Amino acid sequence: MEIAKTIEEVRQKVADWKKSGFKIGFVPTMGYLHEGHLSLVRESKKRTDRTVVSIFVNPTQFGPNEDYQIYPRDLERDQKLLLEEGVDLIFYPPVEVMYPEGYKTYVEVKELQDQLCGRSRPGHFRGVCTVVLKLFNIVQPDEAYFGWKDAQQVIIIQKMVEDLNLSVKVIPRPIIRDPDGLALSSRNTYLRPEERKAALALNRSLDLAAELIRKGELNAEIIRRRMLELIEQEPLARVDYVEIVDLKNLEKVEKLDRDVLIALAVYVGRTRLIDNLRFISGEVEK
């Protein structure tokens, strides 16, 4: 396994692989890896000949009062995990490589970026799309792997790839959860023990939604209110949003008569957590 810190190093290595006819898989991350990230790596290893993982805590997707400075970082730990998984190349660029002095270009996916998390985190998806497009251009992968936990991100990146005629294929993969149901996230490390327990309200609310759907409830507002009632019983939880939206355009729906995303963001203590389930072709995917 090699580590590259410059764009030129990555491009040369990938060019050499492509000359040999290798298919390139790519997993973009912000590091502090967990089993969710590693599941994406394993999928890439299965489907492609060479796997590249980027580790870059992207400053442009953090707001002024968010956790950029304290976001967990541990390159040595991440290296060890990726070595064990057989990753071929880590791209670990400094900020000045990705955003050199005088940088002025940003990418937006209008409307989709303003829904759900975009309302609470203005500019977030502008930063996400910008860095992901840059990484796609640097790595030139055939396939890129993203987790459904960040469902809005998946949908926005898919739309960016479609609209900008990019050749990369976006492969979304299932949410990975702890045994008690909490969706894995690097930010889970912020939670104190009592908050970690309280955070299970997110998963319980999604389980309730799934149960209601399986029993035939298709009224979006009834499902949403039942979820809210459950979460609000947890004193350490503060709801940012609970929404049921069209899976393609992220607009609110009244009935579950199409493919939908049931998404929520909840503050537990000072930590903002997200989770979701998808209702696709009449089946619940969680």
N, C-alpha and C positions, 0 to 999 in steps of 0.2 A: 504494500500500500504506500502511495506517495502523497505528500501534501504540497499543494501549490498555493502560492500567495499572490501570484500575478496572473493577469489575463493571458499574457503571452504563453506562459507555461501550460495553462489549461488548453488553449487552442492548439498548441503543438502536439500535446499528448493525444487529444481527441482526433486531430487530423491523422496522426500515425495509426490510430485504431481504425479509423474509417478507411484508410488505404488498405488495411487488411480485411476489410469487409465486415467489421464488427458492428453490431447493433448497440447503441448507447442508451443506457437508462440513467435517469437523473432524479435525485431526491433533494429538493431545496429545504433547508432547515435553519433555525436560529440557534441550534445547538442545545446543550443540556438535554441530551437525548433520552427518550424513554421507549417503552415497548411499542408505542404507536409509531414513532419514527422507524424503529427497527423492522416493523411489519412492512413498511413501504420499501425498505432496503431489500428485504427478502423477496418481495414481489418483483423488484427490478432484477435481482439475481436470477430468478426463475425465468424471466421473460427476455432478458437481454444478455449480451456478451460481456459488456463492461459497465460498471456502475460508478457514477460520480455522485458524491454527496457534498453539498455546500453548507458551510457553517458561517452564518453572517447575521449578527443582530442588527437589523436594518433600521437606522435612525429615522428614516422618513415615514415610517408607518406608526411612530409613536407621537402622541400629542404632547404639548408642553408640560402637562401635569401628570404624565403617565410614568411607567416604570422602566424607561430605557436604561437609566444609570444602574439600577439594581437588578435588572433582568439576569437570571442565573447563567453563569458562564463557567465552563470547566473543560477546556480543550483536551487535557490529558485523559480525563475520564471518557470523553467522546471518542477520542482516538482509539482507546482500548476496545470500546464497544464495536466500533466500525471495523477494526482489525479482525475481531472475532467473527464478524459477519462476512468477511471476505470482500470488503469494498476495495475498489481499485484506485480511486483517487478522491482525496478531500480537497475542496477549494475553500480556503480560509483567508479571504482577502481583508486587508485593513480598510477602514472607512474611506481613506483618501484614494484607494484604488477604484472603489465603486463610485465615489462622488468626488472627483478631483476638483481643485479650486476652479471656480467659474462655472460649475455644473448648473444647467438651467432647464433641462428637459424632463418633463413628467408625463405620465400616461394615465388617462382616466377612462373608466367605463361608466358613462353617464347613466343616471337613474338607478341602475342596480347598486351603485356605490352609496346611494343615499338612503337605502332601506336598512332596517334591522340595526346591526352594529354601526352602520354608517351614520345613523342619526346621533348616536352617542359619541362616536369617535370620528368627527369630521376630518377628512384628509387621510384617514387610515388606509383606505383601499387605493387611493392615489399612490401612496407609498408602496403598497403591496404590488400593484400592477407594474409600477416603474421598476422595482428591483427584480421581479420575476421576469419581465421582458428582457432586462439587461442580462440576467443569468441565462435565459434561453439563448440569447445571442452569443454569449461567451461559450457556453458548453455545447450548443448545437445538438441537443439530445434527440433521439428518435421518440422516446417516451419519457414523460415526467409524472411522478407519483405524488398525490396529495391525499390527505385524510378527510373523510366526511365530517369529522368533528368541526372543522372550519368550513361548514357547508356554503356559506355566502361567498367565501373566498374561492371555493371550487367553482361555483356557478359563474362568478365574475371572471376568473381566469379562463374558463371554457369559452366565454363570450369574447374575451380579448383575443384568444387564439383564432376563433372563427372570424372575427371582424378584420383582424390584421393579416389573415391568410398565412399564419405560421404553420410550419410543417410538423411541429411536435404534436404528439398525441397525448392528451391529458388522461391519466388513469386514476379515477377516484377509488379509494379503498375504505373498508368499513372502520368505524370507530372502535378503538381498543379501550377496554374498561378494566378497572381493578375488579377483583372478585365481588366486591360489594356494589358494583355498578357505576362508580364514579368514573367519568371519562378521563383518560390520562391527559395531563397537561403539564408543561414545565412550570406553570404558575401554581400548581398544587403544592409546590414546596413552600409557598408563602403561608399556607394554612396552619394555624395552631391546632392541636388535637381536637378541641371542642368545635372549631370551625370545620375541620375535616369531616366530622360527624354530621354537622349541620348541612354541609354541601351535598349530602345524599338526597336532600329534598329535590334537587334538580332531576336526578334519575327517577325518583319516585313519581314525580309529576309526569314524566314521559311514559312511565309504565302505566299510570292512570289513563293517559290519553290513548295509549295502545289498547288498553282493556275496553275503554268506551267505544273505540272504533270497531273492535272485534265483536262487540255486542250490538253493533248496528248504528251507533250514533254518528251522524255525518254533519251535524250542525256545528260549524267552526266556533261560534261564540260560546255555545254550551261547553264544548271541550276546553276552550281557553279559560273560561271562568272557573271550571273545576280544577284546572291546573293551578291557577292563581290562588284559589282558596287553600290548596294543599301547601304551596310554598309559603304563603303568608302566615301559616301556623308555626313556622320556624322563626324564632325571635332574632337569630343572628343573620337572617337572610333579608336582603332588600332587592326587590325586583327592578331590573332595568326595563326589560320587555318580555312578554310572552306573546308570540304571534304565530298565526297560521296563514301561510302565503303560498301562492302558485310557485311551483318548483323552478319554473323557467324565468318568470319576470319579477318574482318576489313581491307581487302585489297581493294585498289581503283578499281572502276568499270568504264567502259566506257558507259554502257547502264543500264538503270533501268529495267533489264530483270530477276531480282531475288529479294529476300528480301534485302533491303538496309537500311543503316543508313545515314542520312544527318546530319552531326554534325559540330558544330562551337565553337570556343573559341575566345573571343574578349576582349581586355583590354578596359575598359571605365575609363578614368583617370588612376589610379594605380590599379584598381580592375579587376581581370580576371574573366570573366563570361563565362559559357558554356550553351549550349542549343542544342536541336536536334529535328528531327522528324524521324519516321520510315515509310518506304513504304513496307508493308507486304501483300502478296497475293493480290496485286493490289489495296490496300487501304492505304490511308495516315492516320497515327496515330500520333497525336501531343498532 
